[in-house]
């Protein structure tokens, strides 16, 4: 830590661990601990500004995923749970809640009669647009706590970490699919 920098919670945690368990390496907390703490603070802030619109981050994530897709007839639930990083059950619950609020509608998939598509309603589109305006405004205020240079430095580093986690998740899903196929064939 530089001399003119104030300590944060993670600095205190590292110092406490070093005192309580001197031989353990806790330097990873300097990075991962901060990412987790920042994520919690950001989620709380996002829920506060979206809460004024009657939304939570989870509902906003679903609506924004539908809006961002640009697909007029909506997305399949499997595409939604991949976009929102949820289980199929959690996605179904979220879709059910959005449907009860009149924000989305389910309809048959025109490409596959057995499948369903989820699309924004007119009201859902309006709520999403209003929420996006709030979200972009407040998120920019938070990002502006870093200089442009700091953001440009941080972005590729965070991208590298995120890509490694996404690749691991994709590989894990692929391995699970292969194992399921082997079990059926075996």
N, C-alpha and C positions, 0 to 999 in steps of 0.2 A: 504494500500500500504506500502511495506517495505521501510525503509529509503533509501536504496541504489538503489531502482528501479526508473527509469525515468517514468514520466507520459506519457500516450498515449492519443489519441483522446477521448477515452471513459472516462478516468479520468477527462478530461476537461469538457465533457458533463455532467457528474454527478455533478461536482462542480457548473457548471452553473445552472443546474436544482435545486440544493439545494439552490442556492442563489435566483433564480427567483420564485421558488415555494417551500418554505421551508417545508411544511407539506407533500409533496408527496414522496412516497417511489420509488426511481429509482434504487435501488440496482440490480434489474434484468438486468440492462444495463451492469453491470460488466461482465456478462456471455453472454447474447444474443446479446448485442451490439457488443461485440468483435467477436462473431461467424459471425455475418453479415458483419462486416468490413473486417475480414479475408477472408471471402468468396468472397467479391468484389475484394480485392487485388489478391487473387488466380486466379479468373476468368480473370482479366486483364493480369496477368503473363502468364497463359495458352494460352490466345488468342495471346499474343506476340510471344511465341515460336512456336505455331501452324500456325500462320499467315505467317511465313517464308515458310511454305509448302503449302500455299494457303487454309488453313483450319481455321475454327472457332471451338470453343469448341462444339457448337451444332452439327456441321457436324462430328467432331471427335467422339462425344458421340454415334452417330448413327453407324458410321463405327466400332468403338471399340465394341459396343454391338453385332453387327453381327459377328465380328471376335471372340470375347470371347465366344459366344454361341457354337461354334464348330459344328454347324449344317450345313452340306455341301450344302443342298438345301435351306438354309436361314431360315428366321423367318417370321412369320405372322406380318402384321402391328400392330395388337393389342398387340402382345408380345413386339414389338419394342417400342410402346408408353408407355407401363408399365415400360420397362427397362430404358427409357429416361425421365420418369416422364413428359410426354407431353400430350396435348389433341390429339385426332385423327386428327384434322385439321392441327395442327402444325407438326405432324409426317408425314402426307401426303405431306405437303410442303417441308419438309426436304428430304423425299424420292425422290420427284420430282427433287429437286436440285441435289442430289447425282446421280440420273439417267442421268440428263443432262450433268454432268461432267464425265460420264462414269465410275463411281465408284461402282454402284450397277445396278442390273437388276431385273425386275419383271418377275415372271413366275408362271404358275398355281401350286397350292398346290397339290402334288400327293395324299394326303390323303383326300382332299375335293375339288372337281372340281369347286365349287363356290368361293373358297378362292384363295388368292394370297400369294406368298412367295417373300421375298426380299433377295437377295444374293449378296455378294461382287463379283465384276468382278475380273479378274486377276490384272488389274490396281488398283482397289479398295483395294485388299489385299496388294499389294506392297506399296501403299500410307499409308495404316493403319500400316503396319510394320515399315515403316520409322517414322511415327508420334509417334508410341508407343516408339521407341527408344529415340526420343527427349523428349517425355513426362516423361518417367521413369527417364531419366537423370536429367532433371530440377526439377521434383517433389522431387526427392531424395535430391537435393541441398537445397530445401526449408525445407524439413522435418529434415534435418541434422542441422538446426538452433536450434533444441531441442536435448537434450541428449537422449541416448537410454532409460534411466530411465524415463525421462519426457514423452517420447512417450508411454512407457509402462504404465505409470500412467494415461495419458490422454485418451488412446484408450478405455478402458472399460467405462469411464465416457461418452465419446462421443457416444459410442455404445448404452449405456442406453438411452440417449436422442434421438438418431436416431430411435431406435427400438420403443420407445413410439410414435414417430411421424408416423412411418410406420404402426404401429398397428392401430392408430387412422384413418389413411387414408384407410386402408383395411376395418376397421369396417364401415367407412362412405360409401365406395363403396358398401359393403354388404347391408347396410341399404337402400341405394338408389335402389339397385336391388330388394330388397323385396318390397319396396314401389311401384316400377314400376309393379311388378307382381300382387300386391294387386289391383292396379288401373285397370289392364287388367281383373282381375277376378271379380272385384267389379262391 
